[in-house]
Amino acid sequence: MSMAAGKSRRVENSACLVEPGELSDPAFGELLSYWEARRCGRDMPARADIDPVHFPRLLPRVFMVRVDHDPLAFVYSLAGGENVEAHGRNFTGMDVRDLDGWWPGYGSSLHEFYSLVVHGGVPLAASGTMNFVDREFRAFEAIYLPLAAQDGEVGHIMGAALYGPVEAAA
């Protein structure tokens, strides 16, 4: 999937797709390199290929989403502490669409975005703001990495996000 074509596509009302290499924190590049190394010539690594001991400083930022097929659904299986702090809730065990109950449209837009990751089977990245969360005005950037199930389909999405204050326009 060419990111050039999707570069201006809105992920939700306050976020856009970006090239993974455009993310500001070098840790995202390290995680992407780790993912690439674990592919071993395949389209994507398997969930079993991922060992968090190789990226301990990212663990508070990491989240894992289980992908259920037929019908397509996304359930959070892990939410790192920084994700919980940024949202004010722990999503572990929740279907992404359940987030619409707190923030109308958020879960639906994430479901659509995670569908892009599943159907594309390639890493994606996004950046934007999270003013809808009402915890404070936050900016974020995140990377989303597909992981294969035993049948070769995307079985999980591993992500990592960085949150911070929105910088005032100069």
Stockholm file with secondary structure:
# STOCKHOLM 1.0

chainA/1-170         MSMAAGKSRRVENSACLVEPGELSDPAFGELLSYWEARRCGRDMPARADIDPVHFPRLLPRVFMVRVDHDPLAFVYSLAGGENVEAHGRNFTGMDVRDLDGWWPGYGSSLHEFYSLVVHGGVPLAASGTMNFVDREFRAFEAIYLPLAAQDGEVGHIMGAALYGPVEAAA
#=GR chainA/1-170 SS CCHHHHTTCEEETTEEEECGGGCSCHHHHHHHHHHHHHHTTSSSCBGGGCCGGGCGGGGGGEEEEEEETTTTEEEEEEECHHHHHHHTSCCTTCBGGGGGGTSTTHHHHHHHHHHHHHHHCSCEEEEEECGGGCSSCEEEEEEEEEEECTTSSEEEEEEEEEEEECCCCC
#=GC SS_cons         CCHHHHTTCEEETTEEEECGGGCSCHHHHHHHHHHHHHHTTSSSCBGGGCCGGGCGGGGGGEEEEEEETTTTEEEEEEECHHHHHHHTSCCTTCBGGGGGGTSTTHHHHHHHHHHHHHHHCSCEEEEEECGGGCSSCEEEEEEEEEEECTTSSEEEEEEEEEEEECCCCC
//
